[in-house]
Amino acid sequence: MSILLNNISKNFGKFAALYDVSLEIPEGELVALLGPSGCGKTTLLRIIAGLETPDFGRVLLSGEDKTEQHVSRRGIGFVFQHYALFRHMTVFDNIAFGLRVKPRKERPTEAFISKKVHALLELVQLDWLADRFPDQLSGGQRQRIALARALAVEPSVLLLDEPFGALDASVRKDLRQWLRNLHQELHVTSIFVTHDQEEAMEVASQVVVLNQGRIEQQGAPAEIYDHPANAFVSKFIGQTNIFDLSETESNWLQRAGILAEKPQGIFAHVRPHHIEIVKAEEASGSPVTLKDWQHLGATIRVELFNPQHNGSGATLFAEMPNERFKQLNLNKGDRVAVHIKQAHWFN
Amino acid sequence: MTQSNIMPGFRPALAYTLFYLGLVVLIPLSTLVFKSLQLGWGEYLDIITNNRVVSSFRVSFGTSLIAALVAGVFGFVIAWVLVRYPFPGKRFLDALIDLPFALPTAVAGVILATIFQPSGMLGKWLMSSLGVQVAYKPLGIVVALIFIGIPFVVRTVEPVLQEFDTTMEEAASSLGATRLQVFAQVIFPNIFPALLTGVSLAFARGVGEYGSVIFIAGNLPYVSEIVPLLIITKLEQYQYAGATAIALTMLLVSFLLLLFVNLLQLWARRRSGQI
């Protein structure tokens, strides 16, 4: 089911949670709503679900206007951040709930329900937990049961509110991969909310970046990373070094390689892996020194200090593969020459 | 017993509990037993199978049960409204709930009797419009016991409703449940154990209630005479053994009923996965 949002606005008292948001999500996509906390992403998800009504604007699902329709009639599956499992029911009854509350005419037989629930439990790989109560499960298990419960009614859209937010790092990694695989298997249009850009990039086929109730950019992860539409997106997606031309000595930038042409804006955003460093020759007179470095696994993050700048350019971050760093054989305090390969310009 | 528990001080805590129970509950209650032991088994049976006594038991337990159930329904609704809806004067109303706790029960009894007697404010209206007489009938006892019982229900249900995770309701709605289904299958099962506690508290209090009842009951033997009144009457006639025999029986019946309610509660909580 495709989703179309037209000029959605929502206020909570005087606080504008969403301001004139329009968004189109084609069928079958796995979309991330990404943004800092308080940007309105959860509100947007709840409006799509029908748990919240917009002050202005329309919600169209498969081309049909569903703005006024109650959540129970929209045919959506919603997975809550804290799972919201029915704690007085077993795992089996939780998953069967959506089938058992159907109107008598549409309600499947108990035998069919049982078969379906066990199939879903197998899908989430938790068949052995059918008789447990939610309080007896771990966080990751609850999350998967919540997902199975939402899938039981065969929703045409699956909405997930911070699905991995309350889980520890290793479980989260597994579940991300698992959700991606599940989506490839089921192909149901899915939207999930996250504040973690890494998660959004890893899981989603489309990323929608929100900030202060507005959409900043929508696109495939690669597009958003390589061509950020504005300074906010550039800063929010991955790490960047920011050079303010009004503060930074242009000579230095010219030598570093980004001022070869005319500047295309006031701020230059440079990704850490776009900064190349080499051990400086004694004579080069490069002012930059190596302050520290951190192991990130396959890559090394190098912290550089640029004494000529007080302000945005004073500390630089560069990233390079492990081997390359070993080749350079650098020590703390060494002078290095910096070469910037690429920058994004913003005003 | 080995110290396998994280909480220290099992022995002193248990000793204190038993000491307190003994001093305040068990010793006074055991005198009741000893006093009634002065009677022979035959005498005891004679006293408690006396028609007037049996009727008073029926009145006491019957009215308490009905009142507790009614208080359960209304108390639940009041707690629901207080927790779920914002409205002006909410805090004032909330404070009002506890009034029957604080009011001397005799005062409540006099007020209720005045209002509900056939010439009273509500009594007159009920008489003329519905033909129902409240005061001086078992119905009057029920009204008084509802008045006394409602705060017990409200105060036990309210915190549980407050803590209830409303995303469970949203989840049920998103799965296609109607509002009625959400209430019956998601909200109510989670509140039920607390409601049961409230109702049993109201019931227990109702069985022992004296002050608020005697003014409105009319105290007609066989019709609207409650057990506590019968006990007082016996005491005033210096029939101490008779009074304790009735009291002991009442104690046993109450204990059995409360035990039953506790088992019911255990069952409800186990069924809902709370223990």
Contacts between the chains, C-beta under 8 A, distances in Angstrom:
chain1	res1	chain2	res2	distance
A	49	B	174	6.3
A	50	B	174	8.0
A	51	B	170	5.5
A	51	B	173	7.7
A	51	B	174	7.3
A	70	B	173	7.5
A	71	B	170	7.3
A	71	B	173	4.8
A	71	B	174	5.3
A	72	B	173	4.9
A	72	B	174	7.0
A	72	B	175	7.6
A	72	B	176	4.9
A	72	B	177	6.2
A	72	B	178	6.7
A	73	B	176	7.6
A	76	B	174	6.3
A	77	B	174	7.0
A	77	B	175	8.0
A	78	B	170	7.3
A	78	B	171	6.8
A	78	B	174	4.1
A	80	B	167	5.0
A	80	B	170	7.2
A	80	B	171	6.1
A	82	B	165	7.8
A	82	B	167	6.7
A	84	B	165	6.6
A	84	B	167	3.9
A	84	B	168	5.1
A	84	B	170	6.9
A	84	B	171	4.1
A	85	B	168	7.7
A	85	B	171	7.7
A	86	B	168	5.9
A	86	B	171	7.5
A	86	B	172	7.4
A	86	B	186	6.0
A	87	B	165	8.0
A	87	B	168	7.6
A	87	B	190	7.2
A	87	B	272	7.6
A	87	B	273	6.2
A	87	B	274	7.6
A	88	B	189	4.6
A	88	B	190	5.5
A	88	B	271	7.7
A	88	B	272	3.4
A	88	B	273	5.6
A	88	B	274	7.1
A	89	B	272	7.9
A	89	B	273	7.2
A	90	B	273	7.1
A	97	B	172	6.9
A	97	B	175	5.7
A	97	B	177	7.4
A	97	B	185	7.6
A	98	B	175	3.6
A	98	B	176	5.8
A	98	B	177	7.9
A	101	B	172	7.5
A	101	B	175	6.6
A	101	B	176	5.7
A	101	B	177	4.2
A	101	B	178	7.3
A	101	B	181	4.9
A	101	B	185	7.2
A	102	B	176	6.4
A	133	B	273	3.3
A	134	B	273	7.4
A	135	B	273	6.5
A	146	B	171	7.9
A	149	B	171	7.6
A	149	B	175	7.0
A	150	B	174	7.5
A	150	B	175	7.5
A	152	B	175	7.7
A	153	B	175	5.8
A	153	B	176	6.0
